[in-house]
Amino acid sequence: MDRPLGAQISHMLNARGVSHIFGIPGVHNVELYRGIEEAGITHTLARHEQGAGFMADGYARATGRPGVAYVITGPGICNIMTPMGQAYSDSVPMLVVSSCLNRAELGMNRGELHEMKNQEIAAETVCDWSRTAMDAAGAYELVDRALIEFQTSRARPKHIQIPIEVLGQPVPPAPPAFVPVDVGEDSYGRSMEVALDMMTAARRPMFLFGGGAAAGWEDARRVTAMLGAASFTSYAGCGIIADDDPLHFGSYLARPGAADILAEADLMILVGTELAHVDRWRDHPGHDCPAIHVDIDPQKLARGGPGDQRFHTRAENWLATLADKLSAHVADTDWSTADVERTKRRWKAEVEAETPPLTTICDALHAALPDDTVIYSDMTQLAYTAKEVYPLNRPGLWHHPNGFGTLGYALPAAIGGKIGLGPDRPVIAIAGDYGFHYTMQELGVAVELELCLPIILWDNAKLGAIERSMIESQIAPNAVIARNPDFQKLAEAFGARAVAPATLNDFQRDMTTALNHKGPTLIYLTPDIV
């Protein structure tokens, strides 16, 4: 039957598999809220649009399904642009639906409520695309376009805005749900044969796996073993190769010595990674050899040398095909497991020397958590250390705001992840004292929903990484210390539990308790714990 378009959009999303929406209602987008409950969708009320965006991001990373957010015109879209930028950087499928001014008022600058000079273009600076739906047919087409593109291309956020008057117009329902698009590959023809020849002939083949290869982690392990290849992962790809694999160098790509290791390779195979600057933190990765590039994003395939092989495909499909073709291959390469082990020990020692208390805390945390725990971290020293030394048995267990590098990510993203994964899956958040200020109001959501969510708050009473950067740049540290509240009392004021373990044994005990508590627990840590 005919309904206002705002209600029809919720019904359309539900018919296409969307069960959760994050957002905040306002006078401009109120029509989007008319049909949410009727459509059978659960809505989570964030305390700030930035929190809603991070929740949608965390939900998408945890479930593999698009994270959807509803926000208002003007300040609503501005507030969610930071999460959209983070989702763009980390290839997260996020759909933001907002209201905008009425059609006759767009671009007129009349001083209307929530008016922006150009909201559509502003949003497009931090997402894949931003479009205005002038009628119901346009809105339905854009929703389906977004959902199809999430399946068939690099997953990045999209923004659809709809004029207030259009949201309220009675319209027929959306067309039936589309059939999921098949993006599988049965064969890669001559290109795969050339790549196979390159890989089997290489004496020192090196795989580099990024987050885009996570879905093919089991085949990735088979392929590297069959080829006798060494491997690295980016931070986003942690867990694709087992931490104890004898030829796996881990996620130490940013270590200065990693460039020397890559220089030893005679073939690089880059799967689901753009090998970005934030993965390596130097101008050049270090290798000078032919390469094979496998990526869903055609823009990334333009990089590399003229003799490189390129595959525009999903990494998991390519890895599955490669595993089948290598089934009879016997590994014979020049990589030394003893050399790999020595190198990893040296790099971990470097990390321990740089941040001695943090590696100890990471070890204690790993011992206390179930193997399937999903961790969301913020831009904080504890997470920076953990990204290199924390062992993961498979991918998708650690989510960090790589690339865009926003503060305030961990808590709301963990809330979204916990909602998506359900009550039986352990989820925790790791935040620093300064970053926690950005989104600490979302603690109210975790309390309201009674989410079992341990939140580790690392309080070194300063912007520690920034202070260190200033010192290294021979700048007298300034503007790196802010007065903190009593975080335990703050958490309790929201209705959460709060503990401050004095020892690592206490920390592990408190973590176990928090993982069994109905509701969030703030676990307050300072450098005095070790």
C-alpha distance (Angstrom), angle and dihedral (degrees) to the residues before:
residue distance angle dihedral
M1 . . .
D2 3.79 . .
R3 3.78 115.8 .
P4 3.81 134.5 164.9
L5 3.80 108.7 -74.8
G6 3.82 91.9 -115.5
A7 3.80 89.6 61.2
Q8 3.80 92.9 43.3
I9 3.79 90.9 56.0
S10 3.81 90.9 58.5
H11 3.81 90.5 48.8
M12 3.80 89.8 48.3
L13 3.80 92.9 50.6
N14 3.80 91.9 48.5
A15 3.81 91.0 50.4
R16 3.80 87.2 55.1
G17 3.78 95.0 52.1
V18 3.80 104.0 -88.4
S19 3.80 110.3 140.1
H20 3.82 101.9 162.2
I21 3.79 134.2 48.2
F22 3.80 127.3 -176.3
G23 3.77 123.2 -156.5
I24 3.78 153.3 92.2
P25 3.82 125.0 -93.1
G26 3.79 122.3 -132.5
V27 3.77 138.6 168.6
H28 3.80 91.9 -87.4
N29 3.81 99.5 49.0
V30 3.80 98.8 32.6
E31 3.82 91.1 114.9
L32 3.82 89.3 63.8
Y33 3.82 86.5 63.4
R34 3.80 96.1 52.4
G35 3.80 95.5 86.2
I36 3.81 105.7 27.2
E37 3.81 98.0 102.0
E38 3.81 93.6 35.9
A39 3.81 88.6 54.0
G40 3.81 90.9 53.4
I41 3.80 95.7 -113.5
T42 3.80 123.3 142.3
H43 3.80 113.8 -133.9
T44 3.80 122.8 -156.4
L45 3.80 114.4 -154.9
A46 3.80 109.0 -141.4
R47 3.79 122.3 -159.7
H48 3.82 92.7 -129.9
E49 3.80 133.0 14.6
Q50 3.79 89.4 -116.7
G51 3.80 87.8 59.6
A52 3.81 90.6 48.3
G53 3.79 90.4 53.7
F54 3.79 94.3 48.7
M55 3.81 90.0 47.2
A56 3.80 89.9 53.7
D57 3.82 88.7 48.1
G58 3.80 93.1 49.7
Y59 3.80 91.3 46.3
A60 3.81 91.5 51.6
R61 3.81 94.2 48.0
A62 3.80 91.7 48.9
T63 3.79 98.7 45.4
G64 3.79 105.3 25.7
R65 3.82 88.3 -127.7
P66 3.80 123.9 114.0
G67 3.78 116.6 -85.1
V68 3.81 110.4 -134.3
A69 3.81 127.6 -158.4
Y70 3.81 132.6 -176.1
V71 3.83 116.7 -154.1
I72 3.78 139.0 164.1
T73 3.77 132.5 -107.2
G74 3.81 120.6 -79.1
P75 3.81 111.9 -7.6
G76 3.80 91.5 29.8
I77 3.78 93.6 58.7
C78 3.82 91.3 40.4
N79 3.79 91.2 53.3
I80 3.81 93.5 50.6
M81 3.80 94.7 46.7
T82 3.82 92.2 88.5
P83 3.83 92.4 58.4
M84 3.80 88.9 43.8
G85 3.80 89.7 54.3
Q86 3.79 90.4 49.5
A87 3.80 91.8 48.7
Y88 3.81 90.2 49.6
S89 3.80 91.6 51.6
D90 3.81 93.4 47.7
S91 3.84 98.7 39.4
V92 3.81 96.7 -114.8
P93 3.85 120.9 163.8
M94 3.81 103.6 -123.7
L95 3.80 126.9 158.8
V96 3.80 116.6 -162.0
V97 3.80 116.1 -167.4
S98 3.79 116.0 -169.6
S99 3.75 139.9 168.1
C100 3.79 121.8 -118.5
L101 3.79 135.1 -171.3
N102 3.79 120.5 -68.9
R103 3.79 116.3 -78.8
A104 3.79 95.5 -103.7
E105 3.80 91.5 50.9
L106 3.81 99.7 49.5
G107 3.80 110.1 119.3
M108 3.82 93.7 -2.5
N109 3.85 96.8 111.5
R110 3.79 95.4 -147.1
G111 3.77 96.4 150.8
E112 3.80 95.5 -99.9
L113 3.81 120.3 168.1
H114 3.85 111.3 -79.1
E115 3.81 90.6 2.4
M116 3.82 120.0 168.5
K117 3.79 128.4 -176.3
N118 3.80 91.2 -120.4
Q119 3.79 116.3 -9.7
E120 3.81 94.2 176.0
I121 3.80 93.8 56.0
A122 3.81 92.9 41.8
A123 3.81 90.8 56.4
E124 3.80 92.5 45.6
T125 3.81 90.6 63.8
V126 3.83 89.4 72.0
C127 3.81 103.8 32.2
D128 3.78 142.4 50.3
W129 3.77 93.9 -100.0
S130 3.79 139.8 -17.3
R131 3.81 120.6 -156.2
T132 3.81 139.2 173.9
A133 3.81 119.0 -130.6
M134 3.80 108.2 -148.7
D135 3.80 94.2 -174.3
A136 3.81 142.5 9.0
A137 3.80 95.0 -88.2
G138 3.80 90.3 53.4
A139 3.80 92.1 48.5
Y140 3.81 93.2 50.2
E141 3.80 91.8 47.6
L142 3.81 92.6 50.2
V143 3.82 93.1 48.7
D144 3.80 91.3 51.8
R145 3.80 91.4 44.1
A146 3.80 90.5 54.4
L147 3.80 94.1 47.7
I148 3.81 93.0 46.3
E149 3.79 92.3 48.7
F150 3.80 90.3 51.4
Q151 3.81 86.5 60.8
T152 3.77 100.8 40.4
S153 3.81 107.6 34.6
R154 3.76 140.8 27.4
A155 3.80 105.9 -48.2
R156 3.78 109.7 -117.0
P157 3.81 132.9 151.7
K158 3.81 121.8 -83.8
H159 3.81 129.6 -162.6
I160 3.79 126.2 -149.7
Q161 3.80 119.5 -175.5
I162 3.79 125.1 -169.9
P163 3.81 127.5 -168.1
I164 3.79 114.9 -109.6
E165 3.82 93.3 -119.1
V166 3.81 91.7 50.8
L167 3.82 92.5 51.0
G168 3.81 89.5 58.9
Q169 3.81 98.5 47.6
P170 3.84 116.2 109.1
V171 3.80 108.0 -118.4
P172 3.82 138.5 164.9
P173 3.81 117.6 -92.8
A174 3.79 123.5 -87.4
P175 3.80 119.6 -87.1
P176 3.83 117.2 -88.9
A177 3.79 117.0 -72.2
F178 3.78 114.4 -82.2
V179 3.77 123.2 -114.1
P180 3.83 110.2 -102.1
V181 3.77 111.2 -96.3
D182 3.81 116.6 -111.6
V183 3.80 110.1 -130.7
G184 3.82 97.0 167.6
E185 3.79 125.1 127.7
D186 3.82 124.9 -147.0
S187 3.78 96.9 -175.1
Y188 3.77 139.9 1.0
G189 3.79 95.5 -154.7
R190 3.77 122.7 -149.3
S191 3.82 92.8 -11.1
M192 3.80 91.0 65.9
E193 3.80 91.6 48.9
V194 3.80 90.5 53.1
A195 3.80 90.8 47.6
L196 3.81 91.0 48.9
D197 3.79 90.8 52.5
M198 3.80 90.0 50.5
M199 3.81 93.2 49.4
T200 3.79 98.0 44.8
A201 3.82 91.9 46.3
A202 3.81 94.6 49.3
R203 3.79 117.4 103.4
R204 3.79 93.7 -162.9
P205 3.82 108.5 26.5
M206 3.81 113.2 176.8
F207 3.80 124.9 -162.5
L208 3.77 121.2 -157.4
F209 3.81 113.2 -166.8
G210 3.79 124.1 -164.6
G211 3.78 133.0 -174.1
G212 3.79 90.3 -82.4
A213 3.80 89.4 69.6
A214 3.81 95.7 54.1
A215 3.81 95.4 103.4
G216 3.81 90.0 56.6
W217 3.81 97.4 48.9
E218 3.80 96.2 124.2
D219 3.82 92.6 53.2
A220 3.81 89.4 42.7
R221 3.79 89.2 60.2
R222 3.80 92.1 47.5
V223 3.79 93.2 48.1
T224 3.81 96.2 49.8
A225 3.81 90.6 47.8
M226 3.80 94.0 48.7
L227 3.79 91.8 48.9
G228 3.81 95.9 41.1
A229 3.81 85.9 -128.1
A230 3.78 127.1 163.4
S231 3.79 118.1 -131.4
F232 3.78 147.9 -163.2
T233 3.79 129.1 -169.0
S234 3.76 129.0 -150.0
Y235 3.80 116.2 -124.8
A236 3.81 89.3 -96.6
G237 3.81 90.1 51.1
C238 3.81 96.9 52.3
G239 3.78 111.3 139.5
I240 3.80 97.3 25.7
I241 3.80 88.2 107.8
A242 3.80 116.5 36.2
D243 3.78 114.0 -102.0
D244 3.81 91.1 -126.7
D245 3.82 95.2 50.7
P246 3.84 103.2 130.3
L247 3.82 93.8 -133.2
H248 3.81 98.1 40.4
F249 3.81 117.7 109.2
G250 3.80 93.0 -166.4
S251 3.80 124.8 -141.6
Y252 3.81 94.8 -41.9
L253 3.82 94.1 118.8
A254 3.80 91.4 125.7
R255 3.81 93.3 57.6
P256 3.84 109.4 107.7
G257 3.81 90.0 -127.4
A258 3.81 90.9 58.5
A259 3.80 89.9 77.9
D260 3.80 89.3 60.8
I261 3.82 91.1 51.4
L262 3.80 92.3 49.9
A263 3.80 88.8 49.0
E264 3.83 88.4 61.8
A265 3.83 92.0 60.3
D266 3.79 118.8 100.8
L267 3.82 92.4 -166.5
M268 3.81 130.1 27.6
I269 3.80 120.7 -158.0
L270 3.81 110.2 -167.1
V271 3.79 111.3 -167.3
G272 3.81 121.8 -175.0
T273 3.78 94.2 -18.9
E274 3.78 136.1 104.1
L275 3.82 89.6 -160.1
A276 3.78 88.3 -129.6
H277 3.77 125.7 -163.2
V278 3.82 89.4 -106.4
D279 3.82 88.2 59.1
R280 3.80 95.2 54.4
W281 3.85 107.1 17.0
R282 3.79 94.2 -146.7
D283 3.78 135.0 88.4
H284 3.82 96.5 -107.2
P285 3.81 128.0 25.0
G286 3.81 92.2 -133.8
H287 3.80 106.2 -114.6
D288 3.81 124.7 115.4
C289 3.79 104.3 -176.4
P290 3.82 140.0 93.3
A291 3.79 116.0 -67.8
I292 3.78 142.2 -158.1
H293 3.81 115.2 -143.8
V294 3.82 122.4 -159.1
D295 3.81 116.1 -178.4
I296 3.80 142.3 140.5
D297 3.83 89.4 -141.7
P298 3.83 110.2 79.9
Q299 3.81 91.5 -161.1
K300 3.79 90.2 66.3
L301 3.80 92.3 52.9
A302 3.80 91.5 67.0
R303 3.79 90.1 73.7
G304 3.79 124.8 88.4
G305 3.79 136.1 45.1
P306 3.81 130.3 -40.7
G307 3.82 93.1 -105.7
D308 3.80 95.3 51.8
Q309 3.81 121.8 116.3
R310 3.80 117.3 -127.5
F311 3.81 131.4 -162.7
H312 3.80 121.0 -170.3
T313 3.79 99.3 -157.3
R314 3.76 145.1 96.4
A315 3.77 110.8 -69.5
E316 3.80 94.5 -130.9
N317 3.82 92.1 56.1
W318 3.80 92.7 48.9
L319 3.81 92.9 46.4
A320 3.81 91.6 50.0
T321 3.80 91.2 52.1
L322 3.80 91.4 46.3
A323 3.80 92.0 49.7
D324 3.82 90.5 53.9
K325 3.79 92.9 49.2
L326 3.81 92.8 48.2
S327 3.79 95.6 48.8
A328 3.83 93.1 111.2
H329 3.81 97.0 37.8
V330 3.83 119.2 115.8
A331 3.80 114.8 -148.0
D332 3.79 117.1 -118.9
T333 3.81 115.9 161.8
D334 3.80 139.4 137.8
W335 3.80 98.4 -116.0
S336 3.80 113.8 121.2
T337 3.81 119.6 -142.2
A338 3.81 89.2 -155.8
D339 3.81 91.1 55.0
V340 3.80 91.3 48.8
E341 3.80 91.7 50.6
R342 3.81 92.6 48.7
T343 3.78 91.5 48.6
K344 3.80 93.3 50.4
R345 3.81 91.6 48.5
R346 3.80 90.0 51.4
W347 3.78 92.8 49.8
K348 3.79 93.2 48.2
A349 3.80 88.8 50.2
E350 3.80 88.5 53.5
V351 3.81 90.5 53.3
E352 3.81 91.2 47.1
A353 3.80 90.5 51.4
E354 3.81 91.1 50.9
T355 3.82 97.1 46.0
P356 3.82 107.9 13.2
P357 3.83 99.3 172.5
L358 3.79 94.7 44.8
T359 3.81 98.2 58.3
T360 3.81 88.3 51.2
I361 3.79 90.5 52.2
C362 3.82 90.3 48.3
D363 3.81 90.5 53.4
A364 3.80 91.2 49.3
L365 3.79 91.6 47.6
H366 3.79 92.8 50.4
A367 3.80 90.7 51.6
A368 3.81 91.7 50.8
L369 3.80 100.4 47.3
P370 3.82 128.6 79.9
D371 3.80 111.9 -111.3
D372 3.80 93.3 -111.1
T373 3.81 96.3 52.9
V374 3.81 114.3 135.6
I375 3.80 113.3 -141.6
Y376 3.80 128.3 -159.9
S377 3.79 116.0 -167.7
D378 3.77 136.3 -170.7
M379 3.79 130.9 -144.2
T380 3.79 95.2 -74.5
Q381 3.81 136.9 126.9
L382 3.80 93.2 -109.6
A383 3.81 90.3 58.1
Y384 3.80 93.9 44.4
T385 3.79 89.4 56.9
A386 3.80 94.1 42.8
K387 3.80 93.1 52.6
E388 3.81 88.1 67.3
V389 3.80 104.0 34.7
Y390 3.82 108.3 25.8
P391 3.84 109.8 102.6
L392 3.80 118.0 -134.6
N393 3.79 124.9 -168.8
R394 3.82 94.7 -154.9
P395 3.81 139.3 0.2
G396 3.78 127.2 -88.0
L397 3.79 94.3 48.7
W398 3.81 99.6 101.8
H399 3.81 122.9 47.9
H400 3.79 120.8 -173.4
P401 3.82 133.8 168.0
N402 3.79 95.1 -107.3
G403 3.78 120.9 174.5
F404 3.80 103.3 10.1
G405 3.80 87.9 43.2
T406 3.77 100.7 -158.6
L407 3.79 124.3 179.6
G408 3.80 119.9 -127.9
Y409 3.80 96.1 40.8
A410 3.80 104.5 117.8
L411 3.81 105.4 65.9
P412 3.83 100.8 46.4
A413 3.80 92.7 37.3
A414 3.80 89.9 52.6
I415 3.80 89.1 50.1
G416 3.80 89.8 53.9
G417 3.80 90.9 45.9
K418 3.79 92.8 49.9
I419 3.81 91.5 49.3
G420 3.79 90.1 51.0
L421 3.80 97.1 45.3
G422 3.78 98.0 42.2
P423 3.81 135.4 -132.6
D424 3.82 98.0 -59.3
R425 3.82 97.7 57.5
P426 3.84 115.0 83.2
V427 3.82 113.5 -125.2
I428 3.81 127.5 175.0
A429 3.81 137.3 179.8
I430 3.81 128.7 -142.1
A431 3.80 118.0 -160.4
G432 3.77 137.7 165.0
D433 3.78 122.9 -127.4
Y434 3.81 94.6 -105.9
G435 3.79 97.4 42.3
F436 3.80 90.5 48.6
H437 3.81 88.4 65.1
Y438 3.81 90.2 64.7
T439 3.80 97.7 64.4
M440 3.80 107.2 5.3
Q441 3.82 89.5 123.1
E442 3.82 87.5 73.9
L443 3.81 87.2 72.1
G444 3.80 82.9 84.3
V445 3.81 89.6 64.3
A446 3.81 92.3 52.5
V447 3.81 90.3 49.9
E448 3.78 93.2 45.0
L449 3.82 91.7 52.4
E450 3.82 93.4 40.4
L451 3.80 91.0 -127.3
C452 3.78 116.6 -178.3
L453 3.80 94.7 -129.2
P454 3.82 125.8 150.4
I455 3.82 110.3 -154.6
I456 3.79 116.0 -161.6
L457 3.80 109.6 -154.2
W458 3.82 112.6 -164.8
D459 3.81 107.5 -159.1
N460 3.78 115.6 -172.9
A461 3.82 88.5 155.8
K462 3.79 92.9 -119.6
L463 3.77 147.7 53.3
G464 3.79 88.9 -86.9
A465 3.80 99.5 -180.0
I466 3.82 91.7 47.5
E467 3.80 91.8 48.3
R468 3.79 89.8 52.2
S469 3.81 90.9 48.7
M470 3.79 90.6 52.1
I471 3.79 92.2 50.2
E472 3.81 91.7 48.4
S473 3.82 88.0 50.9
Q474 3.83 90.2 49.7
I475 3.80 91.9 -113.7
A476 3.78 118.8 140.7
P477 3.84 103.3 -115.6
N478 3.78 112.9 -106.4
A479 3.81 136.4 157.7
V480 3.82 91.2 23.9
I481 3.81 99.5 109.7
A482 3.80 124.5 71.1
R483 3.79 127.4 176.1
N484 3.78 108.1 -102.5
P485 3.79 126.3 -151.5
D486 3.78 123.6 -127.0
F487 3.79 93.4 -82.2
Q488 3.79 94.0 -164.4
K489 3.79 93.0 55.2
L490 3.79 89.5 43.9
A491 3.81 91.5 55.0
E492 3.79 91.3 46.5
A493 3.81 90.0 50.7
F494 3.80 87.8 59.3
G495 3.81 89.4 49.9
A496 3.80 97.8 -103.8
R497 3.79 128.4 129.0
A498 3.79 117.0 -108.3
V499 3.80 130.6 -164.3
A500 3.80 134.0 174.4
P501 3.82 109.5 -158.2
A502 3.79 114.4 -152.5
T503 3.81 96.8 -158.8
L504 3.79 137.7 27.5
N505 3.79 89.7 -107.7
D506 3.80 88.8 54.6
F507 3.81 88.8 48.1
Q508 3.79 92.6 54.7
R509 3.80 91.9 46.2
D510 3.82 91.7 48.9
M511 3.79 90.6 49.0
T512 3.81 91.4 53.5
T513 3.80 90.3 49.9
A514 3.81 92.4 47.0
L515 3.80 91.5 52.4
N516 3.80 88.6 59.4
H517 3.80 98.5 41.9
K518 3.80 122.3 106.4
G519 3.76 98.3 -126.1
P520 3.82 138.5 20.5
T521 3.80 123.4 -52.3
L522 3.80 124.2 -158.4
I523 3.82 109.8 -145.1
Y524 3.79 105.7 -162.7
L525 3.81 115.6 -154.1
T526 3.78 130.8 -179.0
P527 3.83 130.9 177.9
D528 3.81 87.8 -97.3
I529 3.81 90.4 77.1
V530 3.84 91.5 82.0
